[in-house]
């Protein structure tokens, strides 16, 4: 995408009036508060017990070496508490700008990062940075049997903290498939590489075939407003542009994005959508397209250098957990957009 114009940043300020209360009154208020809080907790507990129609899914226990849980906070400026990431394959900014008119219209309408970089070649290490905050020393595209990873993923850590996470994988033959199958590439599905028992169990439940825009897991969740805290949409080898043209990728995105943007999560401003790439085409120093879509964004450009580490950090922050491994070293991507 060509860089045409700059956009100002928002400044947020909060002014609060503090009321001074005499010590003797404060003690009475504190005692009163403790009695009221205890009653409230009991009432809430009884209410939750009596509530029907909700199914509780046990969350995976945090694996050894997991990060501590930070306080849960949605984005203070916009109320974003869900992120959907779509990762395409092997395009430079110039290539996408020239051959993907629908996506570029989305970039102009909402927001784009003009200096977003992948970490390395080939694909897999970049997906692992997004999902785990590290390349784990992986420098190839081997399958999960070659690279079983210890410790928590971003998916599993969010679930252990009481949040939700889900992968929707295009053309995947079964949940959490750990081998390639026709146009499904396991190296583009990073949750399958995390080998701890809790991670494997969560993957087998929540790493699912995406279905199509007319039927399947993703369309069901987005129309019901049930997208998770972190959703990863993985196109197959044609729709991601690896084996097919950029125009094919653009058409696939056009079949999904308007539907996602018409869903209740996006219309209520709870959902931010990120469309990016794993790596470039070896022609631009690994600078890749990165588009952020949210109702609050209007033709916004971010020019500072960003990367997959910072995207992982953004998702952790939105989910209220500390970024995993090296992700805390990256600049928070969504914060750079004011989200």
Secondary structure, DSSP 4 states (H G I P E B T S, - for coil): -------PPP------PPPP--HHHHHHHHHHHHHHHHHHHHHHHHHHHH--S--PPPPPPPPTTPPPBPPP---TTT---EEEEEEE-S--HHHHHHH-HHHHHHHHHSEEETTEE--SSSSHHHHHHHHHSS-TT--S---TTT--B-S--HHHHHHHTT--EEEEETT-SSTT--S-BTTB-GGG-GGGGB-SHHHHHHHHHHEEE--BTTBSHHHHHHHHT---SEEEEE--TTTTSSSS-HHHHHHHHHHHHHHHHTSHHHHTT-EEEEEEES---SSSTTEE-EEEE-TT-SSEEE-S-EEHHHHHHHHHHHHTBPPPGGGGGS--HHHHTT-
